[in-house]
Amino acid sequence: MKLRGYLTTAVIGTGLIVLDPVQRTVIAGLASLFPAKRVAILTRWERFLARFILGSARVLGGARIPPAPTVPGHAGVLVLMNHQSVLDIPLVVAALRPHHPRIVTRARYARGKPLISHMVRLYQYPVVESGATGREGLKKIREAARESPVPLVIYPEGHRTPDGQIGHWQEGGLRMILGARKWSVYLFVVDGFWRSAKLSDFIANVSTIDGSALVLGPFESPERGAEMEAFITDMRARMQSGLATLRGSAPAA
């Protein structure tokens, strides 16, 4: 029902516009005034935003979104998540405990998006360009990964697939992240959201969302300087197996 989709989108969009100056002044100000509590302040704020977005989708849109499974949210944790919908970021934020993540984000979200663009800067999200990321961009991703005091999240596919299956992984950024330090790697696998891949799809299909999620891991990443190919291949295969489990066609690896 598109009416519910329009209503949900209008409420979320209005909320982001209204909350943008709050984030720019109150939240950013508190994080600056109390640097020792910066992570805690930003975590509470981002979790509030995730609850607002997911709650709107549930209550107004009629989406069936179960409580998120818990993913350990500490420094040295890397979360690989499949990319299905516009709800992927609030879903992973809701899952991580106790700290907020840094999320590898496309550059187009760093400009002109109410609240979101400022969040990219405030939370120091690593930014990548669309398509192949240049050497300088990959270097920045590696530096951000090495120094991050909070967990890191990346969507290795880079793009949402039309049927929710696991797409081809864009491995350049992932290789840089894995090579930056030792990680405890978790796979956060979701399903039931892929018909809401884009905003127009979300408006049309939010009431049909019947979501599910599972967490696989931890998996210890190879030592720095080691060959990453086998590990990346294994992670992708495990993510595919996790998705098959959610769809009822295979046991989790």
Phi and psi in degrees as a GROMACS rama.xvg file:
@    title "Ramachandran Plot"
@    xaxis  label "Phi"
@    yaxis  label "Psi"
@TYPE xy
-66.9436  -27.7762  LYS-2
-58.9524  -44.4589  LEU-3
-65.9845  -35.8598  ARG-4
-65.6537  -44.3651  GLY-5
-63.3953  -42.5407  TYR-6
-62.8495  -46.6512  LEU-7
-61.5952  -45.6882  THR-8
-64.8606  -39.6815  THR-9
-63.469  -42.708  ALA-10
-66.4732  -46.1869  VAL-11
-64.2145  -45.458  ILE-12
-61.5966  -44.0122  GLY-13
-63.4476  -40.2793  THR-14
-61.0911  -42.958  GLY-15
-64.1349  -40.0644  LEU-16
-65.6496  -44.9327  ILE-17
-67.2158  -38.4171  VAL-18
-81.3265  -13.9422  LEU-19
-56.4451  -53.2296  ASP-20
-64.9877  -28.7583  PRO-21
-63.269  -44.35  VAL-22
-64.7651  -42.7273  GLN-23
-67.3449  -31.0201  ARG-24
-103.858  -63.593  THR-25
-69.2182  -54.3468  VAL-26
-68.1387  -48.1822  ILE-27
-63.1211  -37.8937  ALA-28
-64.1961  -45.0291  GLY-29
-63.3506  -41.2965  LEU-30
-63.4465  -33.4638  ALA-31
-76.6958  -39.4536  SER-32
-71.086  -31.5176  LEU-33
-123.866  72.6291  PHE-34
-59.1413  -30.4309  PRO-35
-67.6418  -22.9721  ALA-36
-107.639  12.3868  LYS-37
-55.7421  -49.1451  ARG-38
-61.9112  -42.7964  VAL-39
-64.8142  -42.1785  ALA-40
-64.1071  -48.3974  ILE-41
-67.5895  -32.7726  LEU-42
-65.1487  -47.0207  THR-43
-61.2738  -41.6305  ARG-44
-65.4634  -47.6473  TRP-45
-66.4221  -35.3126  GLU-46
-68.3861  -36.6049  ARG-47
-60.575  -44.8776  PHE-48
-62.819  -41.0052  LEU-49
-63.1483  -42.7107  ALA-50
-63.6229  -39.8116  ARG-51
-61.843  -46.6863  PHE-52
-68.4794  -49.0635  ILE-53
-67.8495  -37.7301  LEU-54
-64.4453  -39.4773  GLY-55
-62.9189  -41.9564  SER-56
-63.4143  -36.792  ALA-57
-72.3106  -55.2365  ARG-58
-75.3494  -48.7316  VAL-59
-84.9662  -39.4676  LEU-60
-88.15  -18.5597  GLY-61
80.8066  13.5881  GLY-62
-69.5266  143.572  ALA-63
-100.553  100.922  ARG-64
-124.838  109.032  ILE-65
-71.7815  162.458  PRO-66
-55.0616  141.245  PRO-67
-71.1858  139.473  ALA-68
-66.916  156.64  PRO-69
-86.5919  132.31  THR-70
-115.74  127.932  VAL-71
-58.4079  127.313  PRO-72
-111.344  73.3852  GLY-73
-124.095  164.735  HIS-74
-59.1497  140.657  ALA-75
89.112  1.22666  GLY-76
-98.4788  130.467  VAL-77
-117.146  125.783  LEU-78
-109.297  124.438  VAL-79
-103.764  125.019  LEU-80
-127.373  140.108  MET-81
-73.7911  153.504  ASN-82
-109.909  105.206  HIS-83
-115.786  -32.1214  GLN-84
-156.804  177.296  SER-85
-70.1506  -9.0107  VAL-86
-95.4204  3.07313  LEU-87
-59.7957  -40.7101  ASP-88
-68.6854  -51.6174  ILE-89
-60.2542  -30.3621  PRO-90
-63.4909  -46.4296  LEU-91
-74.5312  -33.2519  VAL-92
-62.5421  -41.7049  VAL-93
-65.3029  -25.9841  ALA-94
-83.1076  -31.3371  ALA-95
-77.5468  133.238  LEU-96
-140.286  135.491  ARG-97
-98.1295  -6.44131  PRO-98
-111.573  154.861  HIS-99
-68.2981  157.13  HIS-100
-96.3161  164.57  PRO-101
-98.2196  133.102  ARG-102
-117.753  124.834  ILE-103
-64.093  121.681  VAL-104
-129.254  144.481  THR-105
-70.5973  145.465  ARG-106
-60.2231  -30.1086  ALA-107
-65.2123  -19.9484  ARG-108
-82.9007  -8.70918  TYR-109
-85.4445  -1.66168  ALA-110
-136.974  131.123  ARG-111
76.3521  9.47377  GLY-112
-107.8  119.338  LYS-113
-53.0319  131.835  PRO-114
66.7249  -45.7136  LEU-115
-64.6353  -45.9878  ILE-116
-63.5778  -40.7038  SER-117
-67.3575  -36.2223  HIS-118
-60.8508  -39.2334  MET-119
-55.6  -42.271  VAL-120
-77.0668  -44.5452  ARG-121
-61.3825  -41.3449  LEU-122
-91.3292  -0.291212  TYR-123
57.6458  48.14  GLN-124
-69.0468  134.033  TYR-125
-64.8513  132.654  PRO-126
-110.865  134.308  VAL-127
-124.327  148.481  VAL-128
-80.2451  158.4  GLU-129
-66.2191  147.197  SER-130
78.4128  -152.922  GLY-131
-69.1221  127.736  ALA-132
-85.0452  130.705  THR-133
-68.2475  171.943  GLY-134
-60.1502  -41.1295  ARG-135
-65.11  -40.4534  GLU-136
-63.7851  -41.3945  GLY-137
-65.0765  -37.1493  LEU-138
-62.902  -40.5241  LYS-139
-65.9099  -37.8148  LYS-140
-61.7321  -43.9857  ILE-141
-63.7418  -41.9494  ARG-142
-64.1953  -42.6986  GLU-143
-62.9622  -39.5736  ALA-144
-66.5792  -41.4574  ALA-145
-64.7924  -35.8712  ARG-146
-99.8039  -3.40211  GLU-147
-65.175  125.816  SER-148
-86.3195  0.0647752  PRO-149
-129.987  168.062  VAL-150
-63.5559  156.802  PRO-151
-114.482  140.516  LEU-152
-122.15  135.68  VAL-153
-138.324  144.004  ILE-154
-103.04  96.0412  TYR-155
-61.0967  -25.3915  PRO-156
-68.726  -33.0801  GLU-157
79.6173  -32.6426  GLY-158
-131.694  155.192  HIS-159
-84.42  141.576  ARG-160
-95.0199  152.379  THR-161
-69.069  -18.4621  PRO-162
-118.271  5.94841  ASP-163
79.4285  -0.771416  GLY-164
-69.619  162.294  GLN-165
-72.9977  119.043  ILE-166
-86.2664  -176.277  GLY-167
-62.164  136.492  HIS-168
-87.6319  133.441  TRP-169
-89.3597  104.424  GLN-170
-92.5087  -7.96444  GLU-171
-58.8731  -53.3182  GLY-172
-64.623  -39.5825  GLY-173
-62.1082  -40.9328  LEU-174
-62.2426  -41.7156  ARG-175
-63.6387  -41.5404  MET-176
-65.1571  -47.0435  ILE-177
-63.2043  -31.7248  LEU-178
-81.0249  -6.49494  GLY-179
-79.7048  -31.5156  ALA-180
-169.464  174.002  ARG-181
-77.0438  139.314  LYS-182
-127.626  149.797  TRP-183
-95.5695  111.888  SER-184
-98.144  130.186  VAL-185
-118.402  142.916  TYR-186
-102.989  121.698  LEU-187
-108.945  108.255  PHE-188
-111.917  128.741  VAL-189
-124.506  157.519  VAL-190
-150.5  162.542  ASP-191
93.3724  0.328199  GLY-192
-108.986  -7.42972  PHE-193
-68.5352  -21.6933  TRP-194
-73.2051  -6.18494  ARG-195
-114.283  43.2506  SER-196
-63.8836  -43.435  ALA-197
-114.182  168.861  LYS-198
-59.4221  -42.0149  LEU-199
-63.3446  -36.197  SER-200
-68.5155  -39.0638  ASP-201
-60.9886  -43.5135  PHE-202
-60.1697  -42.0787  ILE-203
-77.4373  -28.9034  ALA-204
-125.514  7.27584  ASN-205
-57.087  -36.0387  VAL-206
-71.0723  -13.5504  SER-207
-94.6137  -4.84073  THR-208
-62.6712  128.253  ILE-209
-133.564  82.1209  ASP-210
-83.0005  157.718  GLY-211
-151.346  159.626  SER-212
-155.12  153.395  ALA-213
-146.867  160.281  LEU-214
-119.345  132.191  VAL-215
-118.548  137.808  LEU-216
130.005  -177.128  GLY-217
-85.0606  155.388  PRO-218
-121.529  127.093  PHE-219
-79.9819  127.152  GLU-220
-71.7642  158.89  SER-221
-62.3595  160.699  PRO-222
-62.3809  153.134  GLU-223
-57.8691  135.802  ARG-224
90.7404  -10.5069  GLY-225
-79.5718  162.169  ALA-226
-69.8977  130.781  GLU-227
-98.7031  -10.9245  MET-228
-57.9275  -48.1069  GLU-229
-64.5646  -39.0945  ALA-230
-65.9008  -44.5461  PHE-231
-63.5517  -41.9912  ILE-232
-60.9765  -41.9994  THR-233
-65.8186  -42.1445  ASP-234
-62.4597  -41.9313  MET-235
-65.1187  -40.8783  ARG-236
-64.3115  -39.9042  ALA-237
-67.1834  -37.5784  ARG-238
-64.6176  -41.3059  MET-239
-62.0179  -41.4926  GLN-240
-65.3529  -38.9351  SER-241
-63.1945  -41.1662  GLY-242
-63.8618  -40.6732  LEU-243
-62.1264  -35.8046  ALA-244
-62.7279  -46.5171  THR-245
-61.1809  -30.0954  LEU-246
-90.1046  2.43039  ARG-247
78.8132  22.2382  GLY-248
-117.648  -0.370047  SER-249
-164.533  154.861  ALA-250
-76.0502  152.671  PRO-251
-68.0704  144.652  ALA-252
